[in-house]
Amino acid sequence: MTRLNSGEIAPKTGEYNVVASNGRVIGTVHVKKGDRMPPTQSSNNHFEIGE
């Protein structure tokens, strides 16, 4: 599982889960390889994509 924060570069194109600080998936975003990850509603949130 790849974990990314807002502003980091996406390593591959795909659907990334938006994960809250409690580990719950709260949404998804589609990001293309090489694009920056979008902002989240909370600085404690992050993105995950399966390998």
N, CA, C and O atoms as a MOPAC input file, in Angstrom:
PM7 MOZYME 1SCF
protein

 N      0.85500 1    -1.18300 1     0.00000 1
 C      0.00000 1     0.00000 1     0.00000 1
 C      0.89800 1     1.24200 1     0.00000 1
 O      1.75800 1     1.39600 1     0.86800 1
 N      0.69200 1     2.10800 1    -0.96600 1
 C      1.43700 1     3.36500 1    -1.03600 1
 C      0.64800 1     4.44900 1    -0.32500 1
 O     -0.54600 1     4.62000 1    -0.57300 1
 N      1.31600 1     5.18300 1     0.56400 1
 C      0.67900 1     6.25900 1     1.32500 1
 C      1.28300 1     7.59000 1     0.89100 1
 O      2.50400 1     7.75100 1     0.87800 1
 N      0.42000 1     8.54700 1     0.53300 1
 C      0.86600 1     9.85900 1     0.07500 1
 C      0.13000 1    10.97100 1     0.81000 1
 O     -0.99300 1    10.78100 1     1.27700 1
 N      0.76100 1    12.11400 1     0.90700 1
 C      0.14200 1    13.29500 1     1.49100 1
 C     -0.14700 1    14.32100 1     0.40000 1
 O      0.37300 1    14.21600 1    -0.71100 1
 N     -0.96000 1    15.29100 1     0.71100 1
 C     -1.27000 1    16.37200 1    -0.22900 1
 C      0.02300 1    17.01300 1    -0.72000 1
 O      0.95100 1    17.23700 1     0.05700 1
 N      0.07300 1    17.30500 1    -2.02300 1
 C      1.23400 1    17.96500 1    -2.60400 1
 C      2.30900 1    17.03000 1    -3.10400 1
 O      3.18200 1    17.44900 1    -3.86400 1
 N      2.27200 1    15.76500 1    -2.69600 1
 C      3.26600 1    14.81100 1    -3.18800 1
 C      2.91200 1    14.38400 1    -4.61100 1
 O      1.76800 1    14.53200 1    -5.04200 1
 N      3.89000 1    13.85900 1    -5.33200 1
 C      3.71200 1    13.44700 1    -6.72500 1
 C      3.17100 1    12.01300 1    -6.77800 1
 O      3.69500 1    11.11300 1    -6.12100 1
 N      2.11500 1    11.82100 1    -7.57300 1
 C      1.51600 1    10.48600 1    -7.73600 1
 C      2.47900 1     9.57900 1    -8.50600 1
 O      2.94500 1     9.95400 1    -9.58200 1
 N      2.78200 1     8.39400 1    -7.97200 1
 C      3.70000 1     7.47800 1    -8.64700 1
 C      3.06400 1     6.73600 1    -9.82300 1
 O      3.77000 1     6.21900 1   -10.68900 1
 N      1.72600 1     6.68500 1    -9.85000 1
 C      1.03300 1     6.03900 1   -10.96200 1
 C     -0.38000 1     6.58300 1   -11.07800 1
 O     -0.91800 1     7.15000 1   -10.12700 1
 N     -0.97400 1     6.40700 1   -12.24800 1
 C     -2.33800 1     6.83900 1   -12.49200 1
 C     -3.29600 1     5.85400 1   -11.82700 1
 O     -3.09700 1     4.64000 1   -11.88300 1
 N     -4.33800 1     6.39500 1   -11.19700 1
 C     -5.32900 1     5.51200 1   -10.59800 1
 C     -6.23500 1     6.20400 1    -9.61700 1
 O     -6.16700 1     7.41700 1    -9.41600 1
 N     -7.09500 1     5.39600 1    -9.00500 1
 C     -8.01600 1     5.86700 1    -7.97800 1
 C     -7.32400 1     5.75700 1    -6.61800 1
 O     -6.90800 1     4.67200 1    -6.21100 1
 N     -7.20800 1     6.86100 1    -5.93700 1
 C     -6.58400 1     6.90700 1    -4.60800 1
 C     -7.67000 1     7.09400 1    -3.56200 1
 O     -8.54400 1     7.94800 1    -3.71000 1
 N     -7.61500 1     6.29800 1    -2.51300 1
 C     -8.53900 1     6.46100 1    -1.39300 1
 C     -8.08300 1     7.62400 1    -0.52700 1
 O     -6.89200 1     7.77700 1    -0.25300 1
 N     -9.03600 1     8.44200 1    -0.09800 1
 C     -8.76100 1     9.48700 1     0.88300 1
 C     -9.04200 1     8.86700 1     2.24700 1
 O    -10.15500 1     8.41400 1     2.51200 1
 N     -8.01900 1     8.84900 1     3.11800 1
 C     -8.11700 1     8.15300 1     4.40000 1
 C     -8.01100 1     9.15900 1     5.53900 1
 O     -7.08100 1     9.96400 1     5.58600 1
 N     -8.97500 1     9.10400 1     6.45700 1
 C     -8.98600 1     9.99000 1     7.62000 1
 C     -7.97700 1     9.50300 1     8.65300 1
 O     -7.45700 1     8.39200 1     8.54700 1
 N     -7.70500 1    10.33600 1     9.65000 1
 C     -6.72800 1     9.99800 1    10.68500 1
 C     -7.11300 1     8.74600 1    11.46900 1
 O     -6.24900 1     8.08800 1    12.04700 1
 N     -8.41000 1     8.41100 1    11.49300 1
 C     -8.85500 1     7.20200 1    12.20200 1
 C     -8.76600 1     5.95200 1    11.32500 1
 O     -9.14700 1     4.86700 1    11.76300 1
 N     -8.26700 1     6.09100 1    10.08800 1
 C     -8.09300 1     4.95100 1     9.19400 1
 C     -9.27800 1     4.66700 1     8.29300 1
 O     -9.21900 1     3.75400 1     7.46900 1
 N    -10.35000 1     5.42800 1     8.43300 1
 C    -11.56100 1     5.21500 1     7.63200 1
 C    -11.41800 1     5.87200 1     6.26100 1
 O    -10.95400 1     7.00800 1     6.16100 1
 N    -11.81400 1     5.16200 1     5.20600 1
 C    -11.82600 1     5.72600 1     3.85600 1
 C    -13.01200 1     6.67700 1     3.74700 1
 O    -14.15600 1     6.27900 1     3.96600 1
 N    -12.73600 1     7.93500 1     3.40700 1
 C    -13.79600 1     8.94400 1     3.35500 1
 C    -14.06600 1     9.44400 1     1.93700 1
 O    -14.90400 1    10.32400 1     1.73700 1
 N    -13.36200 1     8.88900 1     0.95700 1
 C    -13.59600 1     9.28800 1    -0.42500 1
 C    -12.52300 1     8.73500 1    -1.33400 1
 O    -11.60200 1     8.05100 1    -0.88600 1
 N    -12.64900 1     9.04000 1    -2.63300 1
 C    -11.63900 1     8.64800 1    -3.61100 1
 C    -11.40100 1     9.79800 1    -4.56900 1
 O    -12.27500 1    10.63700 1    -4.78400 1
 N    -10.21100 1     9.82500 1    -5.14000 1
 C     -9.87400 1    10.80500 1    -6.17600 1
 C     -9.11300 1    10.08500 1    -7.28100 1
 O     -8.39300 1     9.12200 1    -7.02100 1
 N     -9.27600 1    10.55600 1    -8.51200 1
 C     -8.52300 1    10.01000 1    -9.64100 1
 C     -7.36300 1    10.96700 1    -9.90900 1
 O     -7.56800 1    12.16200 1   -10.12200 1
 N     -6.14500 1    10.42700 1    -9.89600 1
 C     -4.94700 1    11.24500 1   -10.10100 1
 C     -4.07700 1    10.57000 1   -11.16000 1
 O     -3.92000 1     9.35000 1   -11.16000 1
 N     -3.51300 1    11.37700 1   -12.06400 1
 C     -2.62200 1    10.86500 1   -13.10200 1
 C     -1.18200 1    10.83900 1   -12.60300 1
 O     -0.78100 1    11.66700 1   -11.78500 1
 N     -0.41200 1     9.87800 1   -13.10600 1
 C      0.99500 1     9.76100 1   -12.76000 1
 C      1.70700 1    11.08500 1   -13.01500 1
 O      1.55400 1    11.68500 1   -14.07900 1
 N      2.47800 1    11.53300 1   -12.04400 1
 C      3.24000 1    12.77500 1   -12.17600 1
 C      2.51800 1    14.01700 1   -11.68900 1
 O      3.14600 1    15.06200 1   -11.51400 1
 N      1.20100 1    13.92900 1   -11.46200 1
 C      0.44800 1    15.06900 1   -10.93000 1
 C      0.61500 1    15.12400 1    -9.41300 1
 O      0.92900 1    14.12500 1    -8.76700 1
 N      0.39600 1    16.31500 1    -8.86600 1
 C      0.44800 1    16.46600 1    -7.40600 1
 C     -0.87800 1    16.01400 1    -6.79200 1
 O     -1.94700 1    16.19800 1    -7.37300 1
 N     -0.77800 1    15.42400 1    -5.61400 1
 C     -1.98000 1    15.00700 1    -4.88800 1
 C     -2.71900 1    16.26800 1    -4.43100 1
 O     -2.09600 1    17.23800 1    -4.00100 1
 N     -4.04700 1    16.24700 1    -4.52800 1
 C     -4.83200 1    17.44000 1    -4.17700 1
 C     -4.88000 1    17.67400 1    -2.66800 1
 O     -4.50000 1    16.80000 1    -1.88800 1
 N     -5.34800 1    18.85500 1    -2.26000 1
 C     -5.50900 1    19.10800 1    -0.82500 1
 C     -6.61000 1    18.22600 1    -0.23600 1
 O     -7.51300 1    17.78500 1    -0.94700 1
 N     -6.52200 1    17.97800 1     1.06500 1
 C     -7.56600 1    17.24100 1     1.78100 1
 C     -8.26900 1    18.19300 1     2.73900 1
 O     -7.78300 1    19.29300 1     3.00100 1
 N     -9.40700 1    17.76600 1     3.25600 1
 C    -10.17600 1    18.60900 1     4.16900 1
 C     -9.47700 1    18.79800 1     5.50200 1
 O     -9.72100 1    19.78600 1     6.19500 1
 N     -8.61500 1    17.86700 1     5.86600 1
 C     -7.88400 1    17.95000 1     7.13200 1
 C     -6.42000 1    17.61100 1     6.87700 1
 O     -6.11600 1    16.73700 1     6.06500 1
 N     -5.52000 1    18.29300 1     7.56300 1
 C     -4.09400 1    18.01500 1     7.37600 1
 C     -3.71000 1    16.62900 1     7.89100 1
 O     -2.62400 1    16.13700 1     7.58400 1
 N     -4.58900 1    15.99200 1     8.67300 1
 C     -4.32500 1    14.64400 1     9.17600 1
 C     -4.71500 1    13.54900 1     8.18600 1
 O     -4.38700 1    12.38200 1     8.40100 1
 N     -5.40900 1    13.90600 1     7.10500 1
 C     -5.82200 1    12.93000 1     6.10100 1
 C     -4.65800 1    12.62400 1     5.16100 1
 O     -3.72300 1    13.41500 1     5.03500 1
 N     -4.72800 1    11.47200 1     4.50700 1
 C     -3.72400 1    11.09300 1     3.51500 1
 C     -4.39700 1    10.27300 1     2.40800 1
 O     -5.59500 1     9.99400 1     2.46800 1
 N     -3.60700 1     9.89400 1     1.39600 1
 C     -4.09200 1     9.10500 1     0.26800 1
 C     -3.40800 1     7.75100 1     0.27100 1
 O     -2.25100 1     7.63000 1     0.67400 1
 N     -4.13500 1     6.72700 1    -0.18500 1
 C     -3.56100 1     5.39200 1    -0.31700 1
 C     -4.00800 1     4.77400 1    -1.63200 1
 O     -5.13300 1     4.97700 1    -2.08800 1
 N     -3.09300 1     4.01200 1    -2.23200 1
 C     -3.41300 1     3.23000 1    -3.42700 1
 C     -2.72900 1     1.88600 1    -3.28400 1
 O     -1.59400 1     1.80300 1    -2.81400 1
 N     -3.42400 1     0.83100 1    -3.69400 1
 C     -2.84800 1    -0.51200 1    -3.62500 1
 C     -1.75900 1    -0.69600 1    -4.65700 1
 O     -1.73500 1    -0.01500 1    -5.68200 1
 N     -0.87100 1    -1.60900 1    -4.38400 1
 C      0.26400 1    -1.86900 1    -5.29700 1
 C     -0.15600 1    -2.73800 1    -6.44300 1
 O      0.66100 1    -3.05900 1    -7.30600 1

